[in-house]
Amino acid sequence: MSKNSDENQQFDLYNLEIIVKEINSNYTCSMNIGDKFFFRGGKISFTKNQGFCLYALQSTLPLLPAKQRKNNPNE
């Protein structure tokens, strides 16, 4: 059995800015190209007085942790 030290389990998290670049289909909420939100650490924030479509948001959430850090070469 190999030893796993805490040092090998640490990683840095990147801050992400998620921006709508294009809209290819019908959507149920008012969304525009350029709408965005920020993902910093484990927190989501929006620009002042701007929302983001809940359905678009929930489709991106599973991908964000993988984009927020460098992946292990074995992943």
C-alpha positions as CSV (number, residue, x, y, z in Angstrom):
1,M,0.0,0.0,0.0
2,S,1.4,3.4,-0.9
3,K,1.5,6.4,1.3
4,N,-0.5,9.5,0.3
5,S,0.8,12.6,2.0
6,D,-1.3,15.7,2.4
7,E,1.2,17.6,0.2
8,N,0.3,15.4,-2.8
9,Q,-3.4,16.0,-2.3
10,Q,-3.2,19.9,-2.4
11,F,-4.1,21.9,-5.5
12,D,-4.8,25.5,-6.5
13,L,-8.2,26.7,-7.6
14,Y,-8.6,29.1,-10.5
15,N,-11.2,31.8,-10.5
16,L,-13.4,31.4,-13.5
17,E,-15.5,33.9,-15.6
18,I,-18.3,32.1,-17.5
19,I,-19.6,34.1,-20.5
20,V,-22.4,33.3,-22.9
21,K,-20.6,33.3,-26.3
22,E,-23.5,32.1,-28.5
23,I,-27.1,30.8,-28.3
24,N,-27.9,28.0,-30.7
25,S,-31.5,27.1,-29.7
26,N,-34.7,28.3,-28.1
27,Y,-34.4,29.2,-24.5
28,T,-37.0,29.8,-21.8
29,C,-35.4,32.8,-20.0
30,S,-34.1,36.1,-21.2
31,M,-30.4,35.5,-21.9
32,N,-28.1,37.5,-24.1
33,I,-24.7,37.0,-25.5
34,G,-22.2,38.5,-23.0
35,D,-24.2,37.5,-19.9
36,K,-21.8,36.1,-17.4
37,F,-21.1,34.9,-13.9
38,F,-18.0,34.3,-11.8
39,F,-16.9,31.2,-9.9
40,R,-14.4,31.9,-7.2
41,G,-13.4,29.2,-4.8
42,G,-16.8,27.5,-4.1
43,K,-18.9,30.7,-4.6
44,I,-20.9,31.9,-7.6
45,S,-21.3,35.7,-8.1
46,F,-23.0,37.8,-10.7
47,T,-22.4,41.3,-11.9
48,K,-24.6,44.0,-10.3
49,N,-28.2,43.9,-11.5
50,Q,-27.6,40.9,-13.8
51,G,-29.0,37.4,-13.4
52,F,-28.2,34.2,-15.3
53,C,-30.6,31.6,-16.7
54,L,-31.1,28.9,-14.0
55,Y,-31.2,26.1,-16.7
56,A,-28.0,27.3,-18.3
57,L,-26.4,27.6,-14.9
58,Q,-27.3,24.1,-13.9
59,S,-26.0,22.6,-17.1
60,T,-22.5,24.2,-16.4
61,L,-22.2,23.4,-12.7
62,P,-20.9,19.8,-13.1
63,L,-18.1,21.1,-15.4
64,L,-16.8,23.9,-13.2
65,P,-14.8,22.0,-10.6
66,A,-12.8,20.3,-13.4
67,K,-12.0,23.6,-15.1
68,Q,-11.1,25.2,-11.8
69,R,-7.9,23.2,-11.2
70,K,-5.2,21.3,-13.1
71,N,-6.2,17.7,-13.4
72,N,-4.1,14.9,-12.2
73,P,-2.4,13.2,-15.1
74,N,-4.1,9.9,-14.1
75,E,-7.6,11.5,-14.4
